[in-house]
Amino acid sequence: MSHSTIAPPSAAAVPAVVNGITEASALPTSAAASTSDINSQTTAVPAVPPKRSKKVKRLHKKDIDDVLMRDIIDLRGHDHWTWDPANPAPFHNFEELEVTIGSLAQSGEGLALLPDRGDGWIVVVPFVIPGEKVKARVYRHNWGYSYADLVEVIEPASNRLTQEKILCKYFSQCAGCQLQHISYTDQMEFKKQVVDNAFKNYAGKYYASLPPVDPVSQSPLHSHYRTKITPHFEALNPKHQSAGVAQSVNIGFMQAGKRRILDIEECPIATPILNEGMAAMRAKVKENITSYKKGATLLLRESNPVVPGTESNDPPSTTKICITDHKASITEWVGKFRFDYPAGSFFQNNNSILPSLIGYVQQQLHLPLSPSSSESDVATTTSVEGDTNGLLGSSVSLNREIRYLVDAYCGSGLFGITCHEGFKKVLGVEISAASISCATNNLVLNKLSTETTAFHLDDADKIFAHIDFPADETALIIDPPRKGCSEEFLDQMVAFLPARVVYVSCNVQTQARDLQGLLDRCHAKGLPGYKVEAIRGFDLFPQTRHVEGVMTLTRL
């Protein structure tokens, strides 16, 4: 049972974290273009035009964003150019154009085609919807396309949300969200298309044989879901400080398209406890601002520790607190499973969707290996903890053909622990010693046997060198970083050939690329390869362009 009492960080805790902030001379930036607030009923014009360099940059092919360029080619209908890249772009700097948005790129930005400029020049505009007529101010150019600020929505789309329905007053200024101006239903359609385009563009050789992409699994929470945020601030200008010039202290997130920080009091996609913690942190930073010589990034993370005295309860009572020290321990609950890990380490940031994500992965691991699999190969059904989206009904069948599970890039043990049921042995592999320590500790916290579930420290590129499981009876979970799997990992995977693979990815483009790399390797060795059973997106980050991909493979 979870208490609703919210406990913000104590007065003693906040200074410790502020003093322990990792200072940074360079802050993150965003590819999104900047603009002022957008209202579908009114003209939105920035009070002060953005300051942009007037110098015209020579354009080079190496500067092209490959994912964006594929979206541009789809809209143009061809990929040839008559324009000479040695020449400037076909616009004056800061020229204002009236354009019609033809499509949305996978970045969430709108693409407008100008067929009479540069053999079909593209203008990239943020915070728009296909079909809208807008005024945009170009400010930066690349090979065949230009970025622009949104100045005004001249003819809004019928499905544009009014300003009153947009969650955040900083939307279109803050770089954090790209999609708050469209409905959640439309966001799901957009993200499904992103997944489909990724496989069309990066696994094109096999795209025709792939199953249709399933509808994106929705997040139970569309706001107040993020359990981790990282606001930034900049140090005072020492020259202005010496001269006694008053300076504002902006604490928040990067402005869209700029390397400046937007002052933000609260974030509507962060959990309530984080917003309370942010208020306390902002006050403390402003109080101590003169002690900082560089800008810094703060950490606020939700934790759900057990209420003292209820440890023996089943389940124990928990409370919510905001942790601001990156070395402190976080307690997270996914259904009945408990995970402890350092606040500064990686863990999924939308707890509300994790039960259905885990339930789906568990279901996919236990799919029959072939249509000829008999009923005797399937064990009795078992309930799936926290199946909030109804993806699995009330139970999942455990496949007796698959007896072993390997969890690559296992982190603190999320998949290996939550999906252990039905396997004779589970082995997780991770390159980080700290993560292996957390995963092993989480085994103990969840009272799982270390004889049947274990975590091994090693580079994922060497994972199969230490596995003595029979490949015909082994399932593999892959959850790599954004860059995807290495060439060495794919080589070893083909050498081992597990019977079932469930690939979870925060970057569907590298996921699709890895699929093509895997199948190419199989065919080069004369192996039948794998059949893609299903591809599905999960919306771990509502209101943003991001989508998690889950792909299921069965060895042929």
N, C-alpha and C positions, 0 to 999 in steps of 0.2 A: 504494500500500500504506500502511495507516495503522498507526502504532505504538500499542500499548496503554499505553505509559508515560504516566502522568498527571503533569503539571507544575503544581503549585499556584503562585499568585503569589509572587514573591520577597518577602523581608522589606522590601526597599526599595520595592517596588511598592505594598504595602498602605497604608502611611502616606500616600503621595501621593494615593491615591484617597479615603481617609477624610478627609483635609484638604480634598479637592476636592468633597465631597458637596454636593449642592444641598439647602440647608436649607429646611424647610417648616413653617409655623406650623399648617397644617391637614393632617391625614392622611386618606387615603381611608376610606370607610365601606362597609358592605355591607347589602343589603336582607334578607339571611338572618337568621332569628331565632336567638338564642343558646340553648345547652343544654350539659349535661355529656356525657361519653362515654356512648355507647349500646351496650348489649350485649343481643342478642336473647334471651338466656337469663336476664337479671337485670333488676331495677328500677334505673333510673338517675335519681338525684335530685341536683340541684346542692347542693353543700355549703353555699353561701351564695346565697340567692335574689337574682336580679339586681335592682339598684337602678333603679327606673323612676319617672318623674314621676307623681304622683297627680292632677295637673291634667287635667281632661277637656277635650280640644280640640274646638272646633266644627268640624264636618266640611263640606268643600266639594267640589264636583264636580271642580274644577281639580286637586285632590290625587290623583285616581284614577290608578293605573298602568294605562294603556290595554291593554297586553298581558295583564296579570294579570286585568283586568276581563273580557276576552273568554273567558278560561278559566273564570272564575266564572260567567258567563252560560251556558256550555256545561253546567256542573254543575247549576246551578239550573233550567235548562230555560226560562227567560224572563228578560227584562231590565226588568221593571216593579217598582216599590217602593211599598208602602203606608206604609213607615216614614218619619217626618218627620226629615229630616237636621238640623233645628234641635235635635232632642232628642239626648241622649247615646246612645252605643251601648248595646245591650241586655245589658250586662255590668257588673259591678263591676270596677274596676281590680284586676288581679292575681287575678281569679276563676279557679279551677282547674276545668276541664271534662274530662269523659271524652267523646271524640269518635271517630268512625270515619272514616278517610281515604277519600274518594270518588275522588280523581284526583290526578295530579301536574300542577302548573302548568308553564309553559314555563321558569320560573325554577328548576325542580327541587324546589320546595316542595310539600308536600301541602295539599290543600284538603278541608276537612270541612264538610258542609252541616248546619246546624241549622234544620230547617223550622219549628220552633215559636218561633224567635226572629227578630224583625224581618222577617217575611215571607220567611224563607229566608236567614238570615245565614250568612256563610262565615268559617271560622277557618283562617288560613294557618299551617301548622306545618312546620318544616324537618326533614330527615333521616328521613323516613318513607316508607312504601310503601302504595299503595292497598290497602284491605281491613284495614289494621291498626287496632286499637283502642288509643288512646293517651290519656294524661293531658297536658293542655296548659294553660299559664298565660298568659292574655291580657294584653298590656301596651300595645298601641297600636291605635287604631281609625281606620277610614276609612269612606267612603260605602258601606255594605253589607258590609264585611268587617273583620276584626280580625287582627292579627299576634299570634302566641303563641310562647312558649318551650316546647320539648318537655321535659316533666318525667319521663315514664315511658312505655315501650312495654308496654302491658298484655297485648295479644295480638299477638305478632309475626307477620308474614307468613311463609309457608313458604320464600320465596325470599330472606329477609333473611340477609345474610352474618353469620356469627358474628364476635365481636371478633377472634379469632385470624386471620381472613382479611382483615380490614381493613388497608390498607397503613400508615396513619399513626396513631400514638397520640394525635395532636391532632385527629383527625377528630371533627366535631360541635362543636369549640371554635373551630377556625380557619375563617375565612370563605372560604378558597381553593377548597375542594372541596365539592361538594354530593352526590355520588353514590357514594362509596366503599362504602356499605352494600348496594349491589346489584351483581349480577354484571355482567361486561362485556357479555354477550349482552343482558341486560335494559337496560343503558345504551344499546346500539345501537337497540333497539326504541323506547326513550323519545325518542332524538334524531331518529329517523325521523318519529315523531309530531310532534315540535316543528316540523320542516320542513313537514310536511303542514298542520299547524294554521296556520302562518304564511301559506301561500298561501290557505287557506280563509278566514282572517280579513282579510287585507290585499289579496288579489286576488280577492275573492269574486265579482265580476262575471264573471270568466273561469274560475273554478275548475272548472266542469263540463267545460270543454274541455281542461283540462290533463292530461298523462299521469300515471299513478300515480308517486308518489315512489319512486325506486330505493332499495334497501337502502343504509345508510350504509357508506362505505368505512372499514374499521377501521385503527387505528394499529398498526403492527408492535410498538411498545412501549406498554405500558399503565402503566408507571411509569418513573421516571428518564429521561423524554423531554424535559423542558423545558430549553431551552438559555439561558434568561434568567429570572432572578428578581430581585425588588426588595424586600428586607426593609426594615423601618422601625425607628426607635427614637425615644424622646422624651428631651429634655434633663432634667437633674435639676431638681427644684423649688428655686429659689434660697432661699426662706424656710426650707425644711427643711435645705438645705445650710448656711445661716448658723447654724442652731440645732444643727448637728451631728447631725441625725437621719439614721440609715442609710437609704439608698434602693436599691431593686433597679433593675437596668438590664435592661429587656425589649427584646430585639432579635428581630424576627420579623415576623409578619403580623397583620392586624386580626382581632380576635375576632369571631365570627359575631354580627351584630346589635348590636355595640357599637363605640364609638369608642375602644377601648383596644387596646393591642398585646399579643399573646400571645407569650411568649418561646419561641422554637423553635430547637432546635439544628441540625436538618436537615429537609429537605423530600423525601419519597420520590418526588415526581413530578419533581424536579430531577435533572439528570445528576450522576453521581458527582463530576466535577471541580468542579461548582458547590458541592456540599456540602462538599468540602474547602476551597474558597475561602471559604465562609461561616464555617467554623470559625476560619480565620485572621482574617477580617474582624471577627467577634464579639470575639475577643480584643483586637484593636487598638482597636475602639470603646470597650470597657470601660476600656482603659488610658488613653484620651484623653477620657473622657466629660465631665470638668470643663471642657473647652475649647469645648463646644457650648452655645450660648445658646438654640437652638431644636431641635425634633425634626428628623429628616432621613430621607431615603430613600436607600438604598444601591443600587448596581447590580452584579450579578454576571452575566457573560455568557461562554458557552463560545466559544472560538476554536480553529480547526484550522490553524495555520500550517504552512508547508512546512518540513521539517527541512533546515537548511543543508547544502549539498553535494549534495542530491538534486533540485535544481530542474530539471535536464535529463532526469531520469527520466520515463517515461511509463507510469503516472502517478507524480508525485513522492511521497515519503514525507511523512506529516504527523504531528503530535503534538497533544495536547489541553492547553490552558491555560485558566485562569480570568482574564478581564479584568475589572477593577473601576474603570477610568477611563472615563467616558462619552465622552471625546474620543479614546480609543484606537481603533485599527482592528481590526475582527473579520474573520477569514477563514472563510468557510462554503463547504462543498462540497455541491452537489446533483447526484448522479451524477458525471459527468465535468466539470461546470461549476463554476468558482470565482467566488465573490462576496466582495468586500471592501467594508466599509461601516463608518461610525462606530458604536461600541458603543451610543451613546444613540439611534440612529435605529431605525426600524421594520424588522423582518425577521421572517418566520414563526419561531415558537419551538419547533416540533416537526420536527426535520430528518428523523426516521425515516419520516414519511409524505409528505414533499415529492416524492420520485421518482414515487410513484403518483398524487399530485395533478397534477403536471406532465404525466405520461403521459396521464392522462384528459383534461386540457384540450387537449393536442395532438391527441388522437383526435377530440374534439368539434369542433375548428377545421376538421378535414378531412373531416367527414361530407359525403356527397353533398348538393348543394343541393336536389335534387328526385329523385323516383323515376325520372324519365326520364333522369337523368344516365347517360351511356354509359361503358363501360369505358375509352374513350379519354380521358375526363375525369379518370381516376385514374392517378397515376403508380405506379411500382413501390413495393413496401412497403419500409419502413426500420425498423430496430429502435428501440425506445423505451428510452432509458437509464433503468435503475433501476425497472423496472415490477415492484415487489416484491409487489404484491397480485394479479398475474395478470389485471388488468382488460383488458389489451390483447393477451393472448397474447404473442407474441414480436415483433410488428411492427404498424405502422400504415400505412394507405394515405394517400398525400399527394394532395390534391385539386388538380388543375390548373385547376379553375374559379376557385379563390380564389388570387390571386397576391400579395395585399398584406395586411399585418397592422398594425393600430394597437393599441398597448398604452396604454390610458388609466390614469391614476394609477400610472405605471410604477415609481415608487420607484427602487430601485437596479438595476432591469432584470431582475428574476427571470423574468417570463413572456416578455418580448420576446427575451431571450437564449436561454432553454431551448427556446422554441417557434419559433425562427427558421427551422428547416429546412423547405424546401418552398415558401418565399415569395420572390418576386422582391425585395421591399423590406419592411422593418419599421421603423415609426416609433413611438417611445415619447414620451409627453407627461407632464410632471410640473410642479407649481407650485414645488417646492423646488429651488433652484439647487444645494444640496449633494447632493441625490439625483441630479440630472442629471450632476453631476461624477462621482459614484460609478458610475452606469450606464455612462457613457462609458469610464471606467477599466476597468470589468468587461468591456467589449467587447474592449479591448486584452489583458487578462489571458487571455481565452478565444480570442484570435487570430481574431476575427471581423472581417470587412471593414466599415469605417465607411462605405463606399459603399452597402452594401445594408442595414445596420442603423444607425439613428441615434436619438438622444434629444434632445428639444426642450423647452426651458424655456418653460412657459406655463401659465396656469390651465386646468384641464380644461374649464371652461365655454366656452373659446374653441378647443378642440381641433380642431374640424372646419374652422375658418377657415383653417388652414394646411395642410390635406391636399388634395393634387391627385390622390389615387388614385381610380380609377373605383369607385363604390359597389358595382356589380354584381360586382366582383372583390375586394372588401375584407372581411376579417374583423376584428372588434373584440373585444378583451379588456377587460373592466371589472373593476377590483378597488378599489372606493372605500373610504373609512373607514366606521365604524359608522353614521354618519348617512345613508349612501347617496348617490345622485346628486342634484345640484341640479336645480331646475326648468329652469334655463338649459341644463344639459347635456342633459336629455331633449328639450328643444325643438330643439337643434342635431342631436341624434341622429336625430330624425324628419326633419329637413330633409335630412340626408345619406343615411340609410337604408342602412347597410352590409348586405351579403348574409348575413352570419353574425355572431352575437354570443354570446360566452361570458362570463357574468357570475359572477364569484367574489365571495363576500361573507362577512364575519364576523358579519353580522346578517341573518338570513333574513327578519325582519319588514320591514326597509327594502328588502330585495331584492324581496320580493313586492309591496310598495307601489309600487316603481319599475316593476315589470312592468305593474301596472294603469295607472300614469300613462303609460307608453309606449304601450300599446294604446289608451287613451282618446284620446291625441293623434293616433294614426294614424286612428282612426275619425272623429274630428272633422274631419280633412282629407280624408276620403273615400278613404284609402289602405287596401289590404288588410291591412297590418300584418305581424305575425310569428306563426309557429307555434312553440310551445314543444316542443322535441324531447325534452328530458330534464331532470329535476331530481334532484340527488343531494347527499347530505350527506357530508362528510369529517370524521372525528373527529380534529381537530388537538389537542384538549384532553381526553384520557381522565380520568375521575373527576370531571369538572366538567360543568356544564349546557351548556357552549358547543358549538356545532356550526357548521362552515363549510358554506356552501351553494354549489353550482355549478349554474347554469341555462344551457341551450343554446337559442338562438333561431335560426330560419331565416326570412328574409324571404319572404313569400308573393308 
